Amino acid sequence: MSERFVRAAVARLRPYIPGKPIDEVKRELGLQDIIKLASNENPLGPSPLALRAMRNCLKDVRLYPDNECYLLKRKLSERLGFPPEQIHVGRGSDEVIHEIGLAFLEKGDEVLIPSNPFVLYEFTGTMMEAELVRVPLRDYRYDLEAMAERISARTKLAFVANPNNPTGTIVTHDEVVKFLDRLGNQGILVLDEAYYEYAEDPKYPRSLELVKEGRNVIVLRTFSKIYALAGLRIGCGVANPELSAALAKVREPFNVSNVAQAAALASLDDDYQVRRSLRVNRQGKKYLYRELKRMKLKYVPTEANFIFVDTGRDAKAVAWELLKRGVIVRYDPAFAYDTHFRVTIGTPAQNKRFVAALKEVLAK
C-alpha cells in the first residue's frame, strides 16, 4: 500500500549503478590483488598540495563549511576569467546537473539527450517530469545535426557530454556553434566537460568563449578526474549572470565540505598535477592502442582517460572473466553496445596487467 505515496516520476527512475568498488570485489570473489579500471579515476592520485591541505583542515570539520566557497570561487574566477557570481560550485558536477533541472525544467518541457546518456541527464529530466527526446549517436559521436532537427517549441535543455562517456569522442567548436544558432534563445545547452583537460583535438570547443558571448550555455567542470578528487565530490558550472543567479537560488546550503574546498583550492596551485596526469595518460593510450591492435580488437580513438573497446563478442562475459582475474573494467547494458566495455587508462603497470588478463580471457 505504501507505493501509492511514491511520485510517478520516481517510480520511472533508472538508478545509477556504479563500477564495482575494490572492496566489494574482494568480498564477493575472495581476491586480494585487484586493480580498478572501471570508473575513470586518476591512477596517480591527488596533488601532494591537496593532500596537505586536507590534513590541515581536518581540525575544523566540526565547523560548517564556507557556504559561498569564497576562496575557491575567486581562484576559479582568476583561472576561468569570469566573476565569482557566474561560477557555481557543487558536490561534483552531478549536483550541478540536478540543480539545472530544479532551476529550469517545468513539467512537459523537452530535454534533448543521446539515446543512452550519462544517467544523471535522464534522472534529472525524469524527476522534473520533462519529456526526454533521445537522439542516437552517429559513429560513436553526438549527432548535433540530428539533435538540432529535434528542437521544438518545448525544448528547454540539451545535454552534451564532451568528451562523451563512454565513447571518448568529441563534438567540435563549429558543430556546437551551429547547434546553438538553431537552438536560439528558447533553450539552454549544457556542455558537460568532465574530461576536457584530456582533450587534445584542436577543434575542441572553446566553450567559455560561448558563455562570454552571452549564449545560453552552462559549462560543467569537475575536480574528480584530472585532479583525482572523486571521493570528495566537487565540481562547478559556469554560465551567464541570469542562469547563474537561478542556480544559486536552488543550491542547498553548505553543499560542499570544507575538506573538498581546501583540496580543490590547493589543486589549482599545482600545475604539475595536470602535466603528470596528461603524460601518463598519453603514454598509456599509445601503449593500449598498440596492444589492442595486436589483439585485432577494434576501439574508439579517445579524447579522454578511457578507451571504449569492441571485443567482438559478449562484453559482459569478457568483463566478468577479467573481474575473476582481479581487473575491474566497465561493462554496462545502458551503453547499448553489447560487445563493448570501457577501460580506464591506468599506470604502466596497471595497463600491462589489463592487457595480459585480456589476452588470457580472449584466448580462453
Secondary structure as GFF3:
##gff-version 3
##sequence-region A 1 364
A	DSSP	three_ten_helix	2	5	.	.	.	ID=ss1
A	DSSP	alpha_helix	8	11	.	.	.	ID=ss2
A	DSSP	alpha_helix	22	29	.	.	.	ID=ss3
A	DSSP	beta_strand	35	36	.	.	.	ID=ss4
A	DSSP	alpha_helix	48	57	.	.	.	ID=ss5
A	DSSP	three_ten_helix	58	60	.	.	.	ID=ss6
A	DSSP	alpha_helix	70	80	.	.	.	ID=ss7
A	DSSP	three_ten_helix	84	86	.	.	.	ID=ss8
A	DSSP	beta_strand	87	90	.	.	.	ID=ss9
A	DSSP	alpha_helix	92	104	.	.	.	ID=ss10
A	DSSP	beta_strand	110	114	.	.	.	ID=ss11
A	DSSP	alpha_helix	119	127	.	.	.	ID=ss12
A	DSSP	beta_strand	131	135	.	.	.	ID=ss13
A	DSSP	alpha_helix	144	149	.	.	.	ID=ss14
A	DSSP	beta_strand	155	161	.	.	.	ID=ss15
A	DSSP	alpha_helix	173	183	.	.	.	ID=ss16
A	DSSP	beta_strand	188	192	.	.	.	ID=ss17
A	DSSP	three_ten_helix	196	198	.	.	.	ID=ss18
A	DSSP	alpha_helix	207	212	.	.	.	ID=ss19
A	DSSP	beta_strand	217	222	.	.	.	ID=ss20
A	DSSP	three_ten_helix	230	232	.	.	.	ID=ss21
A	DSSP	beta_strand	235	238	.	.	.	ID=ss22
A	DSSP	alpha_helix	241	250	.	.	.	ID=ss23
A	DSSP	alpha_helix	258	267	.	.	.	ID=ss24
A	DSSP	alpha_helix	271	294	.	.	.	ID=ss25
A	DSSP	beta_strand	298	300	.	.	.	ID=ss26
A	DSSP	beta_strand	306	310	.	.	.	ID=ss27
A	DSSP	alpha_helix	315	324	.	.	.	ID=ss28
A	DSSP	beta_strand	327	328	.	.	.	ID=ss29
A	DSSP	three_ten_helix	333	335	.	.	.	ID=ss30
A	DSSP	beta_strand	340	344	.	.	.	ID=ss31
A	DSSP	alpha_helix	348	363	.	.	.	ID=ss32
###
